[in-house]
Amino acid sequence: MRSDLLWRILKETARKFIAINGLFLASGLAFDILLYCIPLLFLVLSAIGYIFAISDHAIVDAQQILQQLLPGADQIVAENIDFIIANRGQFGFWGFISFLVLSTATFGTVRMVLNMVFAVKQPRSFLKGKLIDLLMLVVASGLFIFTVGVSSIVAVIRGIGRQTPLLGSLLEPGWTLISAVLGFLFTVSLFYVFYRFCPARGLKGAALWFACLTGAILFEISKWSFAWYISFAQTYVLFYGTLSGFLFFLLWIYYTSVVFILASTVGWVIEEHLNHSLRD
């Protein structure tokens, strides 16, 4: 009986996803996320400029981080260190201004997409919608800062434990698990905030949690694939160049957008099924 119910939910999810043109909505959402990344790039360049101005040791550390995250990017930054340091204030100013503008536009797109998925007949007014977009920006930023803070504390404690070789080797699997759990909880929390409060009529109860867990699990899979790419690219970046990293990044953003819409569709189907069951 449960297998029949699961199969029915999967079929209804596929029908709903096709009916709302989920792949098309994902392409629009991915485009807005790319625009959202532009001010983030300016803010990152501003931060790098201030870090580089501190000491040569900070430059080496920052280049190592860039090499791990985006192979080949450290060389590009190294060739433009003087320019980045000289213009770090402008990068920060224009990055912050454009971040406020483009981020609210991105969250507005998320709100409209979820309104379509959840079949909202009466969306919020323009002013209320923009206020919700700004609130989502504050909440999402707060969740990110909180997660980074907790992860930093865990990293510090982990580093202290490594000073004792025997104790560090015993606790290493536990620290890895804690880091993975923190990342997963952050993703679940972010999906919860979006699915519950962003649209005019959000998901509730079991449907909300099922959608959040589905989206978080699929998103974690994308993170593993991105980590695999980083290890792969470090070997072949000299042959293919950094363009392959950018193309993979575009594909990853599109996949994330598809996951976001697909998980919300799963939650909507489950909520509709529960509502029909209560009526019967």
C-alpha positions as CSV (number, residue, x, y, z in Angstrom):
1,M,0.0,0.0,0.0
2,R,2.8,2.4,0.9
3,S,4.6,1.6,-2.4
4,D,1.4,2.4,-4.3
5,L,1.2,5.7,-2.5
6,L,4.8,6.5,-3.2
7,W,4.4,5.7,-6.8
8,R,1.3,7.9,-7.0
9,I,3.2,10.8,-5.4
10,L,6.1,10.4,-7.8
11,K,3.7,10.4,-10.8
12,E,1.8,13.4,-9.6
13,T,5.1,15.3,-8.9
14,A,6.3,14.6,-12.5
15,R,2.9,15.8,-13.9
16,K,2.9,18.9,-11.8
17,F,6.6,19.7,-12.6
18,I,5.9,19.4,-16.4
19,A,2.6,21.4,-16.1
20,I,4.4,24.4,-14.5
21,N,7.3,24.1,-17.0
22,G,9.7,23.4,-14.1
23,L,12.8,23.3,-16.3
24,F,11.9,26.7,-17.8
25,L,11.3,28.2,-14.4
26,A,14.6,26.7,-13.2
27,S,16.5,28.5,-16.1
28,G,15.0,31.8,-15.1
29,L,15.8,31.2,-11.4
30,A,19.4,30.2,-12.4
31,F,19.8,33.4,-14.3
32,D,18.8,35.5,-11.3
33,I,21.2,33.5,-9.1
34,L,24.0,34.3,-11.6
35,L,23.1,38.0,-11.3
36,Y,23.2,37.5,-7.5
37,C,26.7,36.2,-7.8
38,I,28.0,39.4,-9.4
39,P,27.8,41.5,-6.3
40,L,29.1,38.6,-4.3
41,L,32.2,38.6,-6.5
42,F,32.8,42.3,-5.8
43,L,32.4,41.7,-2.1
44,V,34.9,38.8,-2.3
45,L,37.4,40.9,-4.3
46,S,37.0,43.7,-1.7
47,A,37.7,41.2,1.1
48,I,40.7,39.8,-0.8
49,G,42.1,43.3,-1.2
50,Y,41.9,44.0,2.5
51,I,43.5,40.6,3.3
52,F,46.3,41.1,0.8
53,A,47.0,44.5,2.4
54,I,47.7,43.0,5.8
55,S,50.7,40.8,5.2
56,D,52.5,38.5,2.8
57,H,51.5,35.5,4.9
58,A,47.8,36.4,4.3
59,I,48.4,36.5,0.6
60,V,49.8,33.0,0.6
61,D,46.9,31.7,2.7
62,A,44.3,33.3,0.4
63,Q,46.0,31.9,-2.7
64,Q,45.9,28.4,-1.2
65,I,42.2,28.7,-0.5
66,L,41.5,30.0,-4.0
67,Q,43.5,27.1,-5.5
68,Q,41.4,24.6,-3.6
69,L,38.0,26.2,-4.5
70,L,38.7,27.2,-8.1
71,P,41.9,25.8,-9.7
72,G,43.7,28.5,-11.7
73,A,41.9,31.4,-10.0
74,D,44.9,32.0,-7.7
75,Q,47.1,32.8,-10.7
76,I,44.6,35.3,-12.0
77,V,44.4,37.0,-8.7
78,A,48.1,37.0,-8.2
79,E,48.5,38.8,-11.6
80,N,46.1,41.6,-10.5
81,I,47.1,41.9,-6.8
82,D,48.0,45.6,-7.1
83,F,44.8,46.5,-8.9
84,I,42.7,44.6,-6.3
85,I,44.4,46.2,-3.4
86,A,44.1,49.7,-4.9
87,N,40.4,49.4,-5.7
88,R,39.3,47.3,-2.7
89,G,37.1,50.2,-1.3
90,Q,35.3,50.6,-4.6
91,F,34.7,46.9,-4.9
92,G,33.2,46.8,-1.4
93,F,31.0,49.9,-2.0
94,W,29.6,48.9,-5.4
95,G,29.4,45.3,-4.3
96,F,27.2,46.2,-1.3
97,I,24.9,48.5,-3.3
98,S,24.4,46.0,-6.1
99,F,24.0,43.2,-3.5
100,L,21.0,44.9,-2.0
101,V,19.4,45.5,-5.4
102,L,20.1,42.2,-7.1
103,S,19.5,40.0,-4.0
104,T,16.0,41.4,-3.4
105,A,15.3,40.8,-7.1
106,T,16.5,37.2,-6.8
107,F,14.4,36.6,-3.7
108,G,11.5,38.1,-5.6
109,T,12.0,35.6,-8.4
110,V,12.0,32.8,-5.8
111,R,8.8,34.2,-4.3
112,M,7.0,34.3,-7.7
113,V,8.3,30.8,-8.7
114,L,6.9,29.3,-5.4
115,N,3.6,31.1,-5.9
116,M,3.3,29.3,-9.3
117,V,4.3,25.9,-7.8
118,F,1.9,26.2,-4.9
119,A,-0.9,27.5,-7.2
120,V,-1.4,30.8,-5.2
121,K,-4.4,32.6,-6.5
122,Q,-3.9,35.9,-4.6
123,P,-0.2,36.8,-4.3
124,R,0.9,39.6,-2.1
125,S,0.9,43.2,-3.2
126,F,4.1,44.8,-4.6
127,L,5.0,46.5,-1.4
128,K,4.4,43.5,0.8
129,G,6.3,41.3,-1.6
130,K,9.3,43.5,-1.5
131,L,9.2,43.6,2.3
132,I,9.1,39.8,2.3
133,D,12.1,39.7,-0.1
134,L,14.1,42.0,2.2
135,L,13.1,39.9,5.2
136,M,14.2,36.7,3.4
137,L,17.5,38.4,2.6
138,V,18.1,39.2,6.3
139,V,17.1,35.7,7.5
140,A,19.1,33.9,4.9
141,S,22.2,36.1,5.6
142,G,21.7,35.5,9.3
143,L,21.5,31.7,8.9
144,F,24.7,31.8,6.8
145,I,26.6,33.9,9.3
146,F,25.4,31.7,12.1
147,T,26.5,28.6,10.3
148,V,29.9,30.1,9.4
149,G,30.4,31.1,13.0
150,V,29.6,27.7,14.4
151,S,31.7,26.0,11.7
152,S,34.6,28.3,12.7
153,I,34.3,27.4,16.3
154,V,34.3,23.7,15.4
155,A,37.4,24.2,13.2
156,V,39.2,25.9,16.1
157,I,38.4,23.1,18.5
158,R,39.4,20.6,15.8
159,G,42.7,22.3,15.4
160,I,43.3,22.2,19.1
161,G,42.6,18.5,19.1
162,R,45.1,17.9,16.3
163,Q,47.9,19.1,18.6
164,T,47.5,15.8,20.4
165,P,48.2,13.2,17.7
166,L,46.4,10.2,19.3
167,L,43.4,12.2,20.4
168,G,43.2,14.0,17.1
169,S,43.2,10.8,15.0
170,L,40.5,9.3,17.2
171,L,38.2,12.4,17.0
172,E,38.8,13.1,13.3
173,P,35.8,11.1,12.0
174,G,33.6,12.8,14.6
175,W,34.6,16.2,13.4
176,T,34.0,15.3,9.8
177,L,30.5,14.1,10.7
178,I,29.8,17.3,12.7
179,S,30.8,19.4,9.7
180,A,28.6,17.4,7.4
181,V,25.6,17.6,9.8
182,L,26.0,21.4,10.2
183,G,26.0,21.9,6.4
184,F,22.9,19.7,6.1
185,L,21.0,21.5,8.8
186,F,21.8,24.8,7.3
187,T,20.4,23.6,3.9
188,V,17.3,22.2,5.6
189,S,16.8,25.5,7.5
190,L,17.1,27.5,4.3
191,F,14.6,25.4,2.5
192,Y,12.3,25.6,5.5
193,V,12.4,29.4,5.5
194,F,11.8,29.7,1.7
195,Y,9.0,27.1,1.5
196,R,7.2,28.3,4.6
197,F,7.4,32.1,4.5
198,C,8.4,33.2,1.0
199,P,5.2,32.5,-1.0
200,A,1.8,34.0,-0.1
201,R,0.7,30.5,0.9
202,G,3.5,28.3,2.1
203,L,3.7,24.6,3.0
204,K,3.0,23.4,6.4
205,G,3.4,20.3,8.6
206,A,4.6,17.0,7.2
207,A,4.6,18.3,3.6
208,L,6.9,21.1,4.5
209,W,9.4,18.9,6.2
210,F,9.3,16.3,3.5
211,A,10.0,19.0,0.9
212,C,12.9,20.4,2.9
213,L,14.5,17.0,3.4
214,T,14.1,16.1,-0.2
215,G,15.7,19.4,-1.4
216,A,18.5,19.2,1.2
217,I,19.4,15.6,0.2
218,L,19.4,16.4,-3.5
219,F,21.5,19.5,-2.8
220,E,24.0,17.6,-0.8
221,I,24.4,15.3,-3.7
222,S,25.3,18.3,-5.9
223,K,27.8,19.4,-3.3
224,W,29.5,16.0,-3.4
225,S,29.7,16.2,-7.2
226,F,31.2,19.7,-7.0
227,A,33.8,18.4,-4.5
228,W,34.5,15.6,-7.0
229,Y,35.0,18.1,-9.7
230,I,37.5,20.2,-7.7
231,S,39.6,17.1,-7.2
232,F,39.3,16.2,-10.8
233,A,40.0,19.7,-12.1
234,Q,43.2,20.1,-10.1
235,T,44.6,17.3,-12.3
236,Y,43.2,18.4,-15.7
237,V,43.0,22.2,-15.3
238,L,46.2,22.7,-17.2
239,F,44.8,20.9,-20.2
240,Y,41.2,22.3,-20.2
241,G,41.7,25.6,-18.6
242,T,39.5,27.5,-16.1
243,L,36.7,27.7,-18.6
244,S,35.6,24.2,-17.7
245,G,35.2,25.3,-14.1
246,F,33.0,28.1,-15.1
247,L,30.8,25.8,-17.3
248,F,30.5,23.3,-14.5
249,F,29.5,26.2,-12.1
250,L,26.7,27.2,-14.5
251,L,25.5,23.6,-14.7
252,W,25.6,23.3,-10.9
253,I,23.5,26.5,-10.5
254,Y,21.0,25.2,-12.9
255,Y,20.8,21.8,-11.2
256,T,20.3,23.6,-7.8
257,S,17.4,25.6,-9.3
258,V,15.8,22.4,-10.6
259,V,16.2,20.8,-7.2
260,F,14.6,23.8,-5.5
261,I,11.6,23.7,-7.7
262,L,11.3,19.9,-7.7
263,A,11.4,19.6,-3.9
264,S,8.7,22.3,-3.6
265,T,6.6,20.4,-6.1
266,V,7.0,17.3,-4.0
267,G,5.8,19.2,-0.9
268,W,2.8,20.6,-2.8
269,V,1.8,17.2,-4.0
270,I,2.0,15.7,-0.5
271,E,0.0,18.6,1.0
272,E,-2.7,18.2,-1.6
273,H,-2.8,14.5,-0.9
274,L,-3.2,15.1,2.8
275,N,-5.9,17.6,2.3
276,H,-7.9,15.2,0.1
277,S,-7.5,12.5,2.7
278,L,-8.9,14.8,5.4
279,R,-11.9,15.7,3.2
280,D,-12.6,12.0,2.5
